[in-house]
Amino acid sequence: MKISYTWLQSYFEEKLPEPEKLGDVLTFAGFEVESCDKLETGDTVLDVKVLADRACYALSHRGIAREVSAMLRVPLVARKSPAILETDIPDADIGIDEPKLCTKFVARRVENIQVCPSPAWLKERLEAIGQRSINSIVDITNFVMFDIGRPTHAFDADKIKGTLTVRSATKGEKVVTLDNKEIELTNGELVMADDEGPVGLAGIKGGKRTEVDAETKNIILEAANWNPSYIRLTATATGVKTEASKRFENKISPSLGEEGIDALVGLISDLASTPETKIGKKIVISHEKDTPRTLSVDAARISRKLGITLSEEDVVGSLARLNLPCEKKDDVLVVTVPPERFDLTIPEDLAEEVGRMIGYEKIEPALPLAVLSDTRIDKAFYTEWKIRALLFREGFSEVMTSSFSSTGDQEIEKPLAKDKGFARPSLREGFAKSLSANILLIPLLDVAIVKQFEIGTVFTEKGEYTALALGVGGDKKKVKGVLEGIRSALSRELGAPLEGEEKDNVFECSLASGIENLPGPKAWDIVLPPEEHNTFTAFSLYPFIVRDVALFVSADTDPEEVASVIRDTAGQFVVRGPSLFDRFEKDGKKSLAFRLVFQALDRTLTDDEVNAVMKTVYDAIVQKGWEIR
């Protein structure tokens, strides 16, 4: 939320601290000030991060002004409600087809206005916080939203055909928003519509067809309340997120509807009226009311929560600064919660408010009391780490694959991709793909076989549970019997057989039932392999090329001597090798075979490049008197 220092100052008669110091005040009040920028106009803009719990009241200059008033103990300027002289003109024709989604609708018709450029003070305040000045009526609606946190909208009354209705869109309907974006409606989105179709996305953005422009004479002002969850879902589905939707998805007080409309009319009377201007009656259609709320606390409870000793006077005084009046009843304080403070729902919330006013820096840090009882070890957690420890010792690597898959029992409402439309019903799909990919990289990994495992949650029709997958791949002779051996070792370690399905060198089983039958651990006796300190570097995303070098040398030649010659002549693109993978002796000669893996970080190497390098290697071998096979 961008806050204009000049705008904020208008709420006080007393001079506020300099913007940087004011930023510190807000930080201690629980708001993070991300930047403080001085403008060429002389104003300063503070970028205040308002978290979701306080968005119900603090996404406005007035909301921040109240916080500043409470922290600095500086009174706010008393503002009077504008005097509004109503005229007997036809009411706006309003219909609500979705009362559960539009919980309150306040409207007023105003005739014979003059749409003109806004005065300098209004333009400067809006432009300071990054809003473009459009015309007096649109600027007034924006000003009210950023001033008191109440989104409103103005329709050109003469462009509305028939009744202005809140309803769900029918599939295939389209609306063109004020920024000329055409949106096709598909999921029953809530819209404002007249007899000819949608004229805006309700609670999010107005439509182009009924926009207020220089020719507008008659307007309908609207201040409605919308279901927060529905606004959030619609804004996400349509990709249209606005300052209005941000406030509605965090819920605002129904009582602000009438105040918002009156604020609009007061400014219109000052900035866009003519001698012939007429103001109609205020229409209120309400299915939601601000029910008075109270919370009961006592000073002792708040003291325990904060860890300091506070008197009842301390508590009452702190809450009074935040416009939270208290009344003593039967040894407790009954606090009346203002309508806009939806963040205050439990006594602990009041403890937080008192802490903010007292100052968190005054609360001495203290260590919690020691827990003397024995710590309980979670059996499932223990068993999973017992499995990991054994597999690590046996040379297995752990992988973590996506929890989403292309098929399954539990469908994802908003999948990240077409092949991730379901919660995975087993580990096999993602695990097998990972194993196949790693098998292809065996030359690059410089191993004979790949051994990997995964422990993860799967989601089936009957519920979710933890599964284990084991997989091996690579040299067929060396792969044979590995899975059977590791399953036997795990069964012995756990004291229970692992029963599951083995297919294509991948074994998967459920750990849930097996863990239930195991005895509870008495101590954390799991020993992991010693930590290795390795340096990791970025790997290449480009293909690698494998070349083998086989040669005859004399029986007394050291293989490392041959490897050194190959290494010195193979060039900069060797990422693995030379690795000795075969040797035998025949007719007094020794046969050696080495493998080289070539790869570049910035491009795909060509066969011609690698062939040229290999020629250099062969030449060096021949010069040594060795025979290439």
Buried (B, 14 or more C-beta within 10 A) or exposed (E): BBBBBBBBBBBBEEEBEEBEEBBEBBEEBBBEBEEBEEBEEEBBBBBBEBEEBBBBBBBBBBBBBBBBBBBBEBEBEEEEEBEEEEEEBEBBBBBBEBBEBBBBBBBBBBBBBBBEBBEEEBBBBBBBBEBEBBBBBBBBBBBBBBBBBBBBBBBBBBBBBEEBBBBBBEEEBEBBBBEEEEBEBEEEBBBBBBEEBBBBBBBBBBBBBBBBEEEBBBBBBBBBBBBBEBBBBBBEBBEBBBBBBBBBBBBBBBBBBBBBBBBBBBBBBEBBBEEEBBBBBBBBBBBBEEEEBEBBBBBEBBBEBBEBEBEBEBBBBBBEBBBBBBEEEEEBBBBBBBBBBBBBEEBEBBBBBBBBBBEEEEEEEEEEEEEEEEEEEEBEEBBBBBBBBBBBEBEBBEBEBBBBBBEBBBEBEEEEEEEBBBBBBBBBBBBBEBBBEBBEBBBBBEBEBBBBBBBBEBBBEEEEBBBBBBBBBBEEEEBEEBBEEBBEBBBEBBEBEBEBEBEEBBBBBBBBEBBEEBEEBEEEEBEEEEEEEEEEEEEBEEEBBBBBBBBBBEEEBEBEEBBEBBBEBBBEBBBBBBBBEEEEEEEEBBBBBBBBBBBBEEEEBEEEBBEEBBEEBBEBBEEEEBEEE
